[in-house]
Amino acid sequence: MDETPNQLTWGTKATLACRAVPSSIHLTVQDKYPSIVDLAIYVRNTSDKEVAFDHLAFAVRKDHDAGALVSNIGSLAMAPDQSEHWRVVREGDLAFRLKPNVKQTFAAHESVSVRLTGVRVSRQPGEACIDVRLVHNKKTLCTEQIWVPKTRPPLLAHLTADKTSIEPGQTVRLTWNTTSAAQVKLLYNGREERVEAEGFKEICPAETTCYTIRAEGEGKVCTSQVHVEVHTQQPIEMFKIEPNPITDPDQEIRLTWKTRNASGCSIDQFPGLFWPGNSGSHLTRAQQSAVYTLRCWGAQPPVEKSLQIWLPFSQTYKISQYMESSKAHWSWISLQSTATEPRVPKKVVVRISKAGPFNGDYQAREIMFNTSESKWYVHFDYLLFPGRSKGINPLHDAEVQLFPYSE
């Protein structure tokens, strides 16, 4: 047995290791009333064999302050769910036994818990020592000492959740612990639940909820909160236009969208229209610089996503310069513009005509505008006109159109 005695603090567990047999005893002190606590005794057989015993004996040591336990030991009672299996037998003013009603053995690796109610503890300064013995045939199998402090720590409460953001149908595990609390409640959605000083609860909230642990003791209150967010509506998965890019400013375009867990969607530019469900589409005529904002509605505030519409550039360009790198496998062209400070799209398709075998639509990697030169510089991650010499314009008659992507 360790020379250093087990120091027990309020609301915590002290582990007691008996050396005579491979067992362990745990004792928890939890405040119930200002001067009354509950004893929770945990006995565990860690061996591979069955251990026989008669009872657990508790006694306040006479060489310590007996005031820590009032002599009214006889008023001890079993917790309601334990009374069928255990009974309290008084042996004196400062001693008692816990005797099993039927079974008197611990199977291999078996754990047993016993809860007593109404243990009175003094609030005067100092400590008292309780001897705990596991007894069989009047012989002590092992013994340990539990030191019970008489000073109380501050009233504290702590609540945590293993997840604070979930999808509908997922569960969350709430865990809490308190110290020096006479009463503990779990509060949520206008409800109150009486709970133990420490414990856990599995929940499956249907909506975003705030959970509060409220600890009360000696006229004081301490609370701890967690918020569990339920994503009852998902972000918009898709919102696009077809065709994209737009190659004809007069053509009709289709707006298409898809989301989840939405009651329906609306588009700001079409007031009065509402499309129920998680998906839909709408035909309209494209307008330059138009921004379509989709809003999808559900239990939460609506989620939204916008599309910036780009029509084809009205100017037809001539290639003023062409450069390429056969090794790096890139090329770029410059296009003289009549604009001075145009809007610059993120992505474009370049259409080349009047260039014989090079006619076609080309996807550009990047487009930039040089305001001092009034030139577009369009980069490609491939050779646009392979085999041409550096710095030479290979297509004097070629015409170029730019079709920006809407996004």
Rosetta blueprint (number, residue, H / E / L):
1 M L
2 D L
3 E L
4 T L
5 P L
6 N E
7 Q E
8 L L
9 T L
10 W L
11 G L
12 T L
13 K E
14 A E
15 T E
16 L E
17 A E
18 C E
19 R L
20 A L
21 V L
22 P L
23 S E
24 S E
25 I E
26 H E
27 L E
28 T E
29 V E
30 Q E
31 D E
32 K E
33 Y E
34 P L
35 S L
36 I E
37 V E
38 D E
39 L E
40 A E
41 I E
42 Y E
43 V E
44 R E
45 N E
46 T L
47 S L
48 D L
49 K L
50 E L
51 V E
52 A E
53 F L
54 D L
55 H E
56 L E
57 A E
58 F E
59 A E
60 V E
61 R L
62 K L
63 D L
64 H L
65 D L
66 A H
67 G H
68 A H
69 L E
70 V L
71 S L
72 N L
73 I H
74 G H
75 S H
76 L L
77 A E
78 M E
79 A L
80 P L
81 D L
82 Q L
83 S L
84 E L
85 H L
86 W E
87 R E
88 V E
89 V E
90 R E
91 E E
92 G E
93 D L
94 L L
95 A E
96 F E
97 R E
98 L E
99 K E
100 P E
101 N L
102 V L
103 K L
104 Q L
105 T E
106 F E
107 A L
108 A L
109 H L
110 E L
111 S E
112 V E
113 S E
114 V E
115 R E
116 L E
117 T E
118 G E
119 V E
120 R E
121 V E
122 S L
123 R L
124 Q L
125 P L
126 G L
127 E E
128 A E
129 C E
130 I E
131 D E
132 V E
133 R E
134 L E
135 V E
136 H E
137 N L
138 K L
139 K E
140 T E
141 L E
142 C E
143 T E
144 E E
145 Q E
146 I E
147 W E
148 V E
149 P E
150 K L
151 T L
152 R L
153 P L
154 P L
155 L L
156 L E
157 A E
158 H E
159 L E
160 T E
161 A E
162 D L
163 K L
164 T L
165 S E
166 I E
167 E L
168 P L
169 G L
170 Q L
171 T L
172 V E
173 R E
174 L E
175 T E
176 W E
177 N E
178 T E
179 T E
180 S L
181 A L
182 A L
183 Q E
184 V E
185 K E
186 L E
187 L E
188 Y E
189 N L
190 G L
191 R E
192 E E
193 E E
194 R E
195 V L
196 E L
197 A L
198 E E
199 G E
200 F E
201 K E
202 E E
203 I E
204 C L
205 P L
206 A L
207 E L
208 T L
209 T E
210 C E
211 Y E
212 T E
213 I E
214 R E
215 A E
216 E E
217 G E
218 E L
219 G L
220 K E
221 V E
222 C E
223 T E
224 S E
225 Q E
226 V E
227 H E
228 V E
229 E E
230 V E
231 H L
232 T L
233 Q L
234 Q L
235 P L
236 I L
237 E L
238 M E
239 F E
240 K E
241 I E
242 E E
243 P L
244 N L
245 P L
246 I L
247 T L
248 D L
249 P L
250 D L
251 Q L
252 E E
253 I E
254 R E
255 L E
256 T E
257 W E
258 K E
259 T L
260 R L
261 N L
262 A L
263 S L
264 G E
265 C E
266 S E
267 I E
268 D L
269 Q L
270 F L
271 P L
272 G L
273 L L
274 F L
275 W E
276 P E
277 G L
278 N L
279 S E
280 G E
281 S E
282 H E
283 L E
284 T E
285 R E
286 A L
287 Q L
288 Q L
289 S L
290 A L
291 V E
292 Y E
293 T E
294 L E
295 R E
296 C E
297 W E
298 G L
299 A L
300 Q L
301 P L
302 P L
303 V E
304 E E
305 K E
306 S E
307 L E
308 Q E
309 I L
310 W L
311 L L
312 P L
313 F L
314 S L
315 Q L
316 T L
317 Y E
318 K L
319 I E
320 S E
321 Q E
322 Y E
323 M E
324 E E
325 S E
326 S L
327 K L
328 A L
329 H L
330 W E
331 S E
332 W E
333 I E
334 S E
335 L E
336 Q E
337 S L
338 T L
339 A L
340 T L
341 E L
342 P L
343 R L
344 V L
345 P L
346 K L
347 K L
348 V E
349 V E
350 V E
351 R E
352 I E
353 S E
354 K L
355 A L
356 G H
357 P H
358 F H
359 N L
360 G E
361 D E
362 Y E
363 Q E
364 A L
365 R L
366 E E
367 I E
368 M E
369 F E
370 N E
371 T L
372 S L
373 E L
374 S L
375 K E
376 W E
377 Y E
378 V E
379 H E
380 F E
381 D L
382 Y L
383 L L
384 L L
385 F L
386 P L
387 G L
388 R L
389 S L
390 K L
391 G L
392 I L
393 N L
394 P L
395 L L
396 H L
397 D L
398 A L
399 E E
400 V E
401 Q E
402 L E
403 F E
404 P E
405 Y L
406 S L
407 E L
